[in-house]
Every structure is written in C-alpha cells, then in structure tokens.
C-alpha cells in the first residue's frame, strides 16, 4: 500500500499507533479549554511587586516557557525568561516570580530550581500533575495548578502553556487573554480538521509533508520570536515522536552564519527537507531574507515546504505554527513503522544517571 494510502486507512493507523498519539494530538483544542478553566479557578495572591518572571521547566514542560516568552515579548512590560536548568539566574530575588512547570512533578532540574527560588524568597507558583513538586508546594503554601494526569508531557502543552497565560493575566504582566484563547481554540479546531486523520492525504498538508520526509532530515526555520519557538517545537517533535534527526534555526541570525554552511557535504544537503514557518508579522526585511534563502536552499535541499501563521492574537498565531508540526511528526513516525509514544532513549539516560 502506498504511504498516502496507509495514512488514510483508519485500521492501519489504529494498529500502527497503539497508544493513540494521534488522538492526543487531535485533543489539543479540548486541552486548552480545560486548562483555562483550571487556571481561572486556582486561588492566586495578587502580587504587585513582580519585576521579572522565570518559568522553570524541562523537555515537553519547558517548551511552554518558550511559548510564554514569545507572547510576553510582545505584550509584557517586564522580562519573562525560560530556565531549562537546575540553576536560576543570579538576579532572581523576592521581586521575581518563578513558575515551576513539571508534568510529572519529579523533574530533577525543576525541583532544584524550585528550591533555589524558595531560598531567594521569590514568589512561586507551580503547574504539575502531582509528585514531589506538588507536595513541596503544598507544604510551603505556594499555589498549585494541578493538571490532567496520564499524558506524555509533550502532548500536554495545552495544560502547561494556557495556565501560564492566565497567571500572567491575573498578576498583571499580560493583558486579558480570554478573547485570545477563545480565538486560539477555534483556530486549532479548524487546523485539527485540516491536519487530522479524517482528512485524506490529497487534501492534508501534514500527511503530504510526512510522506515527503521519509528518508530525509527536516530542517525547520522560523523568524526570531514566535517562528523560532515554533521551529524548535517542530524539531523536538521530530526527535521524540518520529525518532528522527532534525534541526532548526532562526531568521535573521541564520543569514549571518548558517547560510555559509549550505555548501558541503552536498550529499547530506540533498537529504534535507526545509520547513519554513512564516508570518506576515515578520516584517518586510525578514520576509525578503526568507524569500532569498528559499531560492538558495531550493537549489540544494530535497524540497521546501511553507506553513503560514493564522489568526489575530499572538497566542493564536504562535500555536497555528506549532500545531501542524505535531501532526507531521506523528504521521512520520507511523510511516517509519515506529510507535510515536515511547521515549526509551530518555528513560535509559535517566536510569544511567541514577
């Protein structure tokens, strides 16, 4: 059966995806709605002296910190950074808000960041399903948003990202988010219909791209900000779901270095498929850079595919670039004959570390 036929065969998809990763991807709009309700019902002190925000998290939980940073760069009057480390920046103090995000509640680096935040008397909030992080926060009297259990962390971005937006709104470092979230979930539902399993490959850009990527290496490029964050998410989804090598970079920085490296080795360049994540908000100069880069890479890579941001709000435009990648990576895994859900290499690494 040809690859496109397999992706359109419901029975084949069911057998190839025993943990139903595709179903978890398709559930993102619902996750976003549930997460907003959870976050708005959480008791939260009205801290008025916050001067900077740090979101500490790793892996599938940490990507939500990048999402918040991208939105906050456009909407917040205080700095918001992501911390993917067991060490907080030296400037974190009692005027800082530290949000510790760990789906399991047992992430080593996030627990260390939580401890450091407490020692420095920072304001602290926690997003988790439970574990040691929830226990410590409850004992210390910090607010906890308990999210749905039983998901691979990388499929829980609705539950980890949306509460960050609501916290930002409620503490005043972001504007009201209800309208943006309503727009976003509606847009995600439309994208799910376009990219989901029910839409045939002949009309489904995610299935079509997955077929082209078999045997090739994805290189995902976006513009600094929303586009680069989305590109990094695509890269991680290829790694974790497809078990595939993948790379990413950001405009305009890549035009000052990486573009020079698109000469050798030529056999490797011919194995690359470039995915451009584009946004009309990127500006005229950046879009000119991307168009020129597209012409250069079009002569060297296997192919180039573009996805354009949709929606009005920064949240909608960001997630509209993120969501297609979740589908593509899942379809690619299935075409490789791989169950997209297990992440055995990470489990082995953690076991070896002890």
C-alpha positions as CSV (number, residue, x, y, z in Angstrom):
1,X,0.0,0.0,0.0
2,X,1.4,3.4,-0.9
3,X,2.3,5.7,2.0
4,X,-0.6,8.1,1.4
5,X,-3.0,5.2,1.3
6,X,-1.7,4.0,4.7
7,X,-2.2,7.3,6.3
8,X,-5.8,7.4,5.0
9,X,-6.5,3.8,6.3
10,X,-8.2,4.0,9.7
11,X,-7.5,0.4,10.6
12,X,-3.8,0.7,9.6
13,X,-3.5,3.9,11.7
14,X,-5.0,2.2,14.7
15,X,-2.6,-0.7,14.5
16,X,0.4,1.4,13.9
17,X,-0.4,3.8,16.8
18,X,-1.2,1.5,19.7
19,X,-1.0,4.3,22.3
20,X,-3.1,6.7,20.1
21,X,-0.6,9.5,20.0
22,X,-2.6,10.9,17.1
23,X,-5.7,11.1,19.3
24,X,-3.7,13.0,21.9
25,X,-2.5,15.4,19.2
26,X,-6.1,15.9,18.0
27,X,-7.2,16.7,21.6
28,X,-5.2,19.9,21.9
29,X,-8.2,22.3,21.5
30,X,-10.0,20.5,24.2
31,X,-7.0,20.5,26.5
32,X,-6.7,24.3,26.0
33,X,-10.3,24.8,27.1
34,X,-10.0,22.6,30.2
35,X,-6.7,24.2,31.2
36,X,-8.1,27.7,31.1
37,X,-11.0,26.6,33.4
38,X,-8.5,25.0,35.8
39,X,-6.2,28.0,35.9
40,X,-9.0,30.5,36.4
41,X,-10.3,28.6,39.4
42,X,-6.9,28.5,41.2
43,X,-6.5,30.8,44.2
44,X,-3.7,33.2,43.4
45,X,-2.3,36.1,45.5
46,X,-2.3,39.5,43.9
47,X,1.4,40.1,44.0
48,X,2.0,43.7,42.9
49,X,5.8,43.9,43.1
50,X,6.9,41.4,40.5
51,X,9.7,42.8,38.3
52,X,10.7,39.7,36.3
53,X,9.3,36.3,35.6
54,X,11.2,33.0,35.3
55,X,9.5,29.8,34.1
56,X,11.5,26.7,35.0
57,X,10.9,23.5,33.2
58,X,12.5,20.8,31.0
59,X,11.5,19.0,27.9
60,X,7.8,18.9,27.0
61,X,7.1,21.0,30.0
62,X,9.8,23.5,29.3
63,X,8.6,24.3,25.8
64,X,5.6,26.1,27.4
65,X,8.1,28.5,28.9
66,X,9.3,29.4,25.5
67,X,5.7,29.9,24.3
68,X,5.1,32.3,27.1
69,X,8.3,34.1,26.5
70,X,7.4,34.6,22.8
71,X,4.0,36.1,23.7
72,X,5.3,38.2,26.6
73,X,8.0,39.7,24.4
74,X,5.1,41.3,22.5
75,X,2.7,42.0,25.4
76,X,4.6,42.3,28.7
77,X,6.3,45.3,30.3
78,X,8.6,43.1,32.4
79,X,11.0,40.5,31.2
80,X,10.0,36.8,31.0
81,X,12.6,34.1,30.5
82,X,12.7,30.4,30.2
83,X,15.0,28.4,32.5
84,X,16.0,24.9,31.3
85,X,18.5,24.3,34.1
86,X,18.8,23.4,37.7
87,X,20.3,26.8,38.3
88,X,18.3,30.0,38.4
89,X,19.7,33.3,37.1
90,X,21.7,35.2,39.8
91,X,19.2,38.1,39.7
92,X,16.2,36.1,40.9
93,X,15.1,37.6,44.2
94,X,11.9,38.5,46.2
95,X,10.7,40.6,43.3
96,X,10.8,37.7,40.9
97,X,8.0,35.3,40.1
98,X,9.2,31.8,39.5
99,X,6.7,29.4,37.9
100,X,7.9,25.8,38.2
101,X,6.4,23.6,35.5
102,X,6.9,19.8,35.7
103,X,4.3,17.5,34.3
104,X,5.4,14.6,36.5
105,X,6.3,16.7,39.4
106,X,9.6,14.8,39.8
107,X,11.8,16.5,37.3
108,X,15.3,16.8,38.9
109,X,16.2,20.2,37.4
110,X,12.8,21.8,38.1
111,X,12.9,20.7,41.7
112,X,16.3,22.2,42.1
113,X,15.1,25.5,40.6
114,X,12.1,25.4,43.0
115,X,14.4,25.0,45.9
116,X,16.6,27.9,44.8
117,X,13.6,30.1,44.3
118,X,12.4,29.4,47.8
119,X,15.8,30.1,49.2
120,X,15.8,33.5,47.5
121,X,12.3,34.3,48.7
122,X,10.9,34.6,45.2
123,X,7.2,34.4,44.5
124,X,6.4,30.9,43.4
125,X,3.6,29.1,41.5
126,X,3.6,25.5,40.3
127,X,2.0,23.7,37.4
128,X,2.1,19.9,37.7
129,X,0.1,16.7,38.0
130,X,1.5,15.9,41.4
131,X,4.7,14.3,42.5
132,X,7.3,15.8,44.8
133,X,6.9,19.3,43.4
134,X,3.2,19.4,44.3
135,X,3.9,18.0,47.8
136,X,6.6,20.6,48.4
137,X,4.5,23.5,47.1
138,X,1.5,22.4,49.2
139,X,3.7,22.2,52.3
140,X,5.3,25.6,51.6
141,X,1.9,27.2,50.9
142,X,2.5,28.1,47.3
143,X,-0.3,28.0,44.7
144,X,-0.5,24.8,42.6
145,X,-2.4,24.3,39.3
146,X,-3.0,20.5,39.2
147,X,-3.4,19.4,35.6
148,X,-4.7,16.2,34.0
149,X,-2.6,13.1,34.5
150,X,-1.8,10.2,32.2
151,X,-0.3,12.1,29.2
152,X,3.1,12.1,27.7
153,X,4.4,15.6,28.7
154,X,4.9,16.7,25.1
155,X,1.2,16.2,24.4
156,X,0.2,18.3,27.5
157,X,1.2,21.7,26.1
158,X,-2.4,22.9,26.4
159,X,-2.3,22.2,30.1
160,X,1.1,23.7,30.7
161,X,1.0,26.8,28.4
162,X,-2.5,28.1,28.9
163,X,-2.2,28.3,32.7
164,X,0.9,30.4,32.2
165,X,-1.1,32.9,30.2
166,X,-3.8,33.0,32.8
167,X,-1.3,33.5,35.6
168,X,0.2,36.4,33.5
169,X,-3.2,38.0,33.1
170,X,-4.2,37.6,36.8
171,X,-0.9,39.0,38.0
172,X,-1.0,41.9,35.6
173,X,2.1,41.3,33.5
174,X,0.0,40.2,30.5
175,X,-3.3,41.8,29.2
176,X,-6.6,39.9,29.3
177,X,-6.3,36.5,27.5
178,X,-9.8,35.2,27.3
179,X,-10.5,36.6,23.8
180,X,-7.2,35.3,22.5
181,X,-7.7,31.9,24.0
182,X,-11.2,31.7,22.5
183,X,-9.8,32.6,19.1
184,X,-7.0,30.1,19.5
185,X,-9.1,27.1,20.4
186,X,-11.4,27.8,17.5
187,X,-8.5,28.1,15.1
188,X,-6.9,24.9,16.5
189,X,-10.2,23.0,15.9
190,X,-10.1,24.2,12.2
191,X,-6.5,23.1,11.9
192,X,-7.3,19.7,13.5
193,X,-9.9,19.2,10.8
194,X,-7.4,20.0,8.1
195,X,-4.4,18.0,9.5
196,X,-6.2,15.2,11.4
197,X,-6.6,11.6,10.4
198,X,-10.1,12.1,8.8
199,X,-8.8,14.4,6.1
200,X,-7.3,12.5,3.2
201,X,-3.7,12.9,2.2
202,X,-4.8,14.6,-1.1
203,X,-6.2,17.5,1.0
204,X,-4.0,17.2,4.1
205,X,-0.7,19.2,4.1
206,X,0.6,17.4,7.2
207,X,0.2,13.9,5.7
208,X,1.7,15.1,2.4
209,X,4.7,16.5,4.1
210,X,5.2,13.4,6.2
211,X,5.3,11.3,3.1
212,X,8.0,13.5,1.6
213,X,10.1,13.4,4.8
214,X,10.5,9.6,4.8
215,X,14.3,9.1,4.4
216,X,15.1,12.8,4.7
217,X,16.2,15.1,7.5
218,X,13.9,18.0,8.5
219,X,15.4,21.5,8.8
220,X,12.8,23.8,10.4
221,X,13.4,27.6,10.2
222,X,11.4,30.4,11.7
223,X,11.8,34.1,12.5
224,X,13.1,35.0,15.9
225,X,10.2,35.2,18.3
226,X,7.1,33.1,17.6
227,X,8.5,31.5,14.5
228,X,11.7,30.3,16.2
229,X,9.9,28.9,19.2
230,X,7.6,27.0,16.8
231,X,10.5,25.7,14.8
232,X,12.2,24.4,18.0
233,X,8.9,22.6,18.9
234,X,8.8,21.0,15.5
235,X,12.4,19.8,15.9
236,X,11.6,18.3,19.3
237,X,8.5,16.6,18.0
238,X,10.5,15.0,15.2
239,X,13.0,13.8,17.8
240,X,10.6,12.4,20.3
241,X,7.7,11.2,18.1
242,X,9.5,10.3,14.8
243,X,12.7,9.2,16.5
244,X,14.3,11.2,13.7
245,X,17.3,13.5,13.5
246,X,16.0,17.1,12.9
247,X,17.4,20.6,13.1
248,X,16.2,24.1,13.5
249,X,17.4,27.7,13.3
250,X,16.1,31.3,13.3
251,X,16.0,34.2,11.0
252,X,17.7,36.7,10.8
253,X,20.6,35.2,12.7
254,X,21.0,32.2,10.4
255,X,21.7,34.6,7.5
256,X,24.8,35.7,9.3
257,X,26.3,32.2,9.7
258,X,24.4,29.0,8.8
259,X,23.8,30.1,5.2
260,X,27.6,29.9,4.6
261,X,27.5,26.2,5.5
262,X,25.0,25.2,2.8
263,X,27.8,24.1,0.5
264,X,29.1,20.8,1.9
265,X,28.6,17.9,2.2
266,X,26.4,18.0,-0.9
267,X,25.0,14.5,-0.5
268,X,23.8,15.5,3.0
269,X,22.2,18.7,1.7
270,X,20.2,16.7,-0.8
271,X,18.8,14.7,2.1
272,X,17.4,17.9,3.8
273,X,13.8,19.0,3.6
274,X,13.4,22.6,4.7
275,X,10.2,23.6,6.5
276,X,9.7,27.4,6.6
277,X,7.4,28.7,9.4
278,X,6.3,32.1,8.2
279,X,4.3,35.0,9.5
280,X,3.2,38.2,7.8
281,X,4.1,39.9,11.1
282,X,7.8,39.0,10.4
283,X,8.2,42.3,8.6
284,X,9.3,43.2,5.1
285,X,13.0,42.8,5.6
286,X,12.8,39.4,7.2
287,X,10.4,38.2,4.6
288,X,12.9,39.3,1.9
289,X,15.6,37.3,3.7
290,X,13.4,34.3,3.8
291,X,12.5,34.5,0.2
292,X,16.2,34.8,-0.8
293,X,17.1,31.9,1.5
294,X,14.3,29.9,-0.1
295,X,15.8,30.3,-3.5
296,X,19.3,29.3,-2.3
297,X,18.1,26.2,-0.4
298,X,15.7,25.3,-3.3
299,X,18.8,24.5,-5.4
300,X,20.4,22.3,-2.7
301,X,17.8,20.6,-0.5
302,X,15.3,17.8,-1.4
303,X,12.5,20.3,-1.1
304,X,10.9,23.2,0.8
305,X,7.5,23.4,2.5
306,X,6.0,26.5,3.9
307,X,3.4,27.0,6.7
308,X,2.0,30.4,7.4
309,X,0.7,31.8,10.8
310,X,-3.0,32.3,11.1
311,X,-5.2,34.3,13.5
312,X,-5.0,37.7,15.1
313,X,-3.6,37.4,18.6
314,X,0.0,36.4,19.3
315,X,-1.2,33.2,21.0
316,X,-3.3,32.1,18.0
317,X,-0.5,33.0,15.5
318,X,2.1,31.1,17.6
319,X,0.0,27.9,18.1
320,X,-1.1,28.0,14.5
321,X,2.6,27.5,13.6
322,X,3.2,24.9,16.3
323,X,0.2,22.6,15.7
324,X,0.9,21.3,12.2
325,X,4.3,20.0,13.3
326,X,2.7,17.7,15.9
327,X,0.7,16.0,13.2
328,X,3.6,15.8,10.8
329,X,5.9,14.2,13.3
330,X,3.3,11.7,14.3
331,X,2.5,10.7,10.8
332,X,6.2,10.4,10.0
333,X,6.7,8.0,12.9
334,X,3.9,5.8,11.7
335,X,5.4,5.7,8.2
336,X,8.7,4.6,9.7
337,X,6.9,1.8,11.5
338,X,7.6,3.4,14.8
339,X,5.3,3.8,17.8
340,X,5.5,7.5,18.4
341,X,4.7,7.4,22.1
342,X,7.6,5.6,23.9
343,X,10.8,7.6,24.5
344,X,13.1,4.8,25.5
345,X,16.4,6.7,25.0
346,X,15.4,9.3,27.6
347,X,14.4,6.5,30.0
348,X,17.7,4.8,29.5
349,X,19.6,8.0,30.0
350,X,17.8,8.8,33.3
351,X,18.4,5.3,34.5
352,X,22.1,5.5,33.8
353,X,22.4,8.8,35.6
354,X,20.7,7.3,38.6
